[in-house]
Amino acid sequence: MSSPEEFFAKCLKHIQERGESYASPEVNLERIARLWTEYLRCSVNAYDVSLMMVMIKISRLMHGYHQDSLEDGAAYFALAELLVKREKEVKS
């Protein structure tokens, strides 16, 4: 277990590492949204993807404690907030 500061530092590290591997979070989540929109035949946006990824992490946690699932879930919540903030900046 880690302190809240260590926990959130790990979350930030996950976001940064995945950004280096898969493109920026916005680009990657938008890419997933387009794929899911086509597959599901309903509109899905990057914000939806971030929240659905949290749900996946929660589902995994229902089988027991996994530090990485908690970190990933918190990181997806942070990305959801980032997406909302960026959308508001674009509109203003």
FENHUDA-V729297 format. One record per residue. OMEGA is omega in whole degrees, -180 to 180 (NA if undefined). D_LAST is the distance of its C-alpha to the last C-alpha in Angstrom with 1 decimal. Layout:
<<OMEGA;D_LAST> <OMEGA;D_LAST>>
//
This chain:
<<-178;41.2> <176;38.7> <177;37.1> <180;33.4> <179;32.5> <180;34.5> <-178;33.2> <174;29.5> <177;30.5> <178;32.1> <179;29.0> <178;27.0> <178;29.9> <-179;29.9> <-179;26.2> <-180;27.0> <179;30.3> <175;29.0> <178;26.3> <-177;29.2> <-169;31.2> <-175;28.9> <-178;25.7> <180;22.5> <-180;21.7> <-180;18.8> <-178;21.2> <-180;24.1> <176;22.5> <178;21.2> <178;24.7> <-180;26.3> <179;24.0> <179;25.2> <-179;28.8> <178;28.7> <179;27.2> <-176;30.2> <-176;32.7> <-178;31.8> <173;31.0> <-175;28.0> <177;24.3> <177;23.3> <-177;20.1> <177;19.7> <177;18.8> <-179;22.0> <-179;23.9> <179;23.2> <178;24.3> <176;27.3> <174;28.3> <180;28.4> <176;30.7> <180;32.9> <177;33.3> <178;34.2> <178;36.7> <180;38.3> <178;38.4> <177;40.4> <179;43.2> <-177;43.2> <173;41.5> <-178;39.9> <-177;38.0> <177;36.1> <175;34.9> <180;33.6> <180;31.8> <179;30.4> <178;29.2> <179;27.4> <178;25.9> <174;24.6> <179;23.1> <178;21.4> <177;20.0> <178;18.7> <178;16.8> <179;15.5> <179;14.4> <180;12.5> <-179;10.8> <179;10.0> <179;8.8> <178;6.3> <-180;5.3> <-178;5.6> <-177;3.8> <NA;0.0>>
//
